[in-house]
Amino acid sequence: GHSNRIFTLKFVPDDPQLLLSGGWDNTVQIWDLRINQPCASMYGPHICGDAVDVSGNEVLTGSWRQSKQLQIWDLRKRELSCDVPFRHPMMDGQGDPCSLYACQFSKPTAGGPKLIAAGGSGSNELKLFARDGLAPLGRLTLPRGVYGLDLSHNGQSLAVAGGDCKIRVMQMPGTAKQGPSAAATDDGPKADEAVEAS
């Protein structure tokens, strides 16, 4: 099991008997509910928020650190598949890097391109990536850190919880929406609304 605080839990969609957990001890534990204990682990991710997601045999992790923050793991092999470059190499040494508190794959029910969303503190950024090829698609800088996010089931919206006590619901680029607030931008999600958290 874990040797320090646990910050996230995620059931494996294709196997309801498996549960993933992540926290400060730099591991993602894979729990088998039939035996009530971990059956395996993946060493490396330093999880400080809701920053583990699962899709098929891929596990997405977002670590609160300044490099190699966003990673994809192979659930079957229990090993790292690839790093998703969160910060462009030309930006090294310039400004604050982003340490991640939240990340997520787009939902299987979502239409359109398959995406990865991630955000955190330091540079206070939210970024979108294409799941195929891992190219960056958009970036949004907030006044304070990103502490939670959720991609909608239809793939048209993204909700972001910020350190400025606001929840932002944004339209995804390239999605059609009815009403005067509809607008897609080439440089990332558009904030339709920000509401005070209570």
C-alpha positions in Angstrom: 0.0 0.0 0.0 0.9 3.7 0.3 3.4 5.1 2.7 2.0 8.7 2.6 -1.1 10.7 1.7 -3.4 9.5 -1.0 -4.9 12.2 -3.3 -6.7 10.3 -6.0 -8.7 7.1 -6.8 -9.8 5.8 -10.2 -11.6 2.6 -11.1 -10.3 0.8 -14.2 -13.3 1.1 -16.6 -12.6 -2.3 -18.3 -12.1 -4.2 -15.0 -14.3 -3.1 -12.1 -12.2 -5.2 -9.7 -9.2 -2.9 -10.2 -8.8 0.4 -8.5 -5.8 2.8 -9.0 -4.6 5.2 -6.3 -1.9 7.9 -6.2 -0.3 10.1 -3.7 2.8 11.6 -2.2 4.8 8.4 -2.0 5.7 8.5 -5.7 3.6 5.5 -6.6 0.4 4.6 -8.4 -0.9 1.5 -6.6 -3.1 -1.0 -8.5 -5.6 -2.6 -6.1 -7.4 -5.8 -6.8 -10.6 -5.7 -4.8 -11.0 -9.5 -4.9 -8.0 -9.8 -2.6 -8.3 -6.4 -0.8 -4.7 -5.3 -1.4 -2.5 -3.9 -4.1 -1.4 -6.4 -6.8 1.1 -4.1 -8.5 2.4 -0.5 -8.5 4.0 1.9 -10.9 6.9 4.0 -9.4 7.5 7.6 -10.3 4.4 9.9 -10.3 4.2 12.4 -7.4 0.4 12.9 -7.2 -1.0 15.9 -5.3 -4.5 16.1 -6.7 -7.0 14.4 -9.0 -4.2 13.5 -11.4 -4.7 9.9 -12.4 -7.0 8.7 -15.3 -7.4 5.5 -17.1 -8.5 4.7 -20.7 -8.2 1.2 -22.1 -4.7 0.0 -21.1 -3.3 3.5 -20.7 -2.9 5.4 -17.4 -2.4 9.1 -17.4 -0.6 10.7 -14.5 0.1 14.3 -13.6 2.9 15.0 -11.1 3.5 18.0 -8.9 7.1 18.6 -10.1 8.9 20.8 -12.5 9.8 18.3 -15.2 8.2 15.1 -16.7 4.9 16.2 -15.1 2.6 14.5 -17.6 3.1 10.8 -18.3 1.3 7.9 -19.9 1.8 4.4 -18.5 1.0 0.9 -19.8 -1.4 -0.7 -17.3 -0.6 -4.2 -18.5 3.2 -3.9 -18.3 3.1 -1.5 -15.3 5.7 0.7 -16.9 6.1 4.2 -18.4 5.1 4.4 -22.1 6.0 8.1 -22.7 6.3 11.6 -21.3 3.9 14.2 -22.7 6.1 17.3 -23.0 4.2 19.9 -21.0 6.7 22.6 -21.4 8.4 23.4 -24.7 12.2 22.8 -24.4 12.9 26.3 -25.7 11.1 27.7 -22.5 13.5 26.0 -20.1 14.9 28.5 -17.6 12.2 31.1 -18.6 9.4 31.7 -16.2 7.8 29.2 -13.8 7.2 25.7 -14.9 3.8 24.1 -14.1 3.5 21.5 -11.4 0.3 19.5 -12.1 -2.6 19.0 -9.8 -5.1 17.6 -12.3 -5.2 15.7 -15.6 -7.7 13.7 -17.6 -8.3 11.9 -20.8 -11.3 12.9 -22.8 -14.3 10.6 -22.2 -14.9 7.6 -24.4 -18.4 9.0 -25.2 -17.0 12.3 -26.4 -17.3 13.0 -30.1 -14.4 14.6 -32.0 -10.7 14.3 -31.4 -9.4 12.4 -28.4 -7.7 14.8 -26.0 -5.7 15.1 -22.8 -6.2 18.0 -20.4 -3.9 19.0 -17.6 -3.3 21.9 -15.3 -1.5 23.1 -12.2 0.3 25.8 -10.3 3.6 27.7 -10.8 2.8 29.0 -14.3 -0.9 28.5 -13.5 -1.7 26.9 -16.8 -4.3 24.6 -18.4 -3.1 22.8 -21.5 -4.8 20.6 -24.1 -3.0 17.9 -26.1 -4.1 15.6 -28.9 -4.1 12.1 -27.7 -2.7 10.9 -31.0 0.7 12.3 -31.5 0.6 14.3 -28.2 0.7 17.7 -30.0 -0.2 20.7 -27.9 -3.6 22.1 -29.0 -4.3 25.0 -26.6 -3.1 26.8 -23.5 -4.9 29.0 -21.0 -3.2 31.0 -18.2 -5.2 31.6 -15.1 -4.6 34.2 -12.3 -4.0 31.3 -9.8 -3.4 27.6 -10.1 -5.6 24.9 -11.7 -6.7 22.5 -8.9 -9.4 20.4 -10.7 -10.8 19.8 -14.2 -13.3 17.7 -16.0 -14.0 17.2 -19.7 -17.7 16.8 -20.5 -19.1 13.5 -21.7 -20.1 14.9 -25.1 -16.6 16.5 -25.6 -17.9 20.1 -26.0 -17.0 21.6 -22.6 -14.2 21.7 -20.1 -14.7 22.8 -16.5 -11.7 24.1 -14.5 -11.5 24.8 -10.7 -9.0 27.5 -9.9 -7.1 28.8 -6.9 -8.9 32.1 -7.4 -12.1 30.6 -6.0 -13.8 30.4 -9.5 -15.1 27.6 -11.6 -14.7 28.2 -15.3 -16.8 26.3 -17.9 -15.3 26.6 -21.4 -16.3 25.6 -24.8 -13.8 23.3 -26.5 -12.2 24.5 -29.7 -14.0 23.4 -32.9 -17.3 22.5 -31.2 -20.5 24.1 -32.3 -22.7 25.6 -29.6 -26.0 27.5 -29.8 -26.3 31.0 -28.3 -24.3 34.3 -28.3 -21.5 33.0 -26.1 -20.4 30.4 -28.7 -17.0 30.9 -30.1 -14.0 28.6 -30.7 -10.5 30.0 -30.7 -7.3 28.6 -32.3 -5.3 29.1 -29.1 -7.4 27.0 -26.7 -10.6 26.8 -24.8 -12.8 29.9 -24.5 -14.3 30.7 -21.1 -18.0 31.0 -21.4 -18.6 31.6 -17.8 -16.8 31.9 -14.5 -18.7 31.6 -11.3 -17.8 32.2 -7.7 -17.3 28.9 -5.7 -19.3 28.8 -2.6 
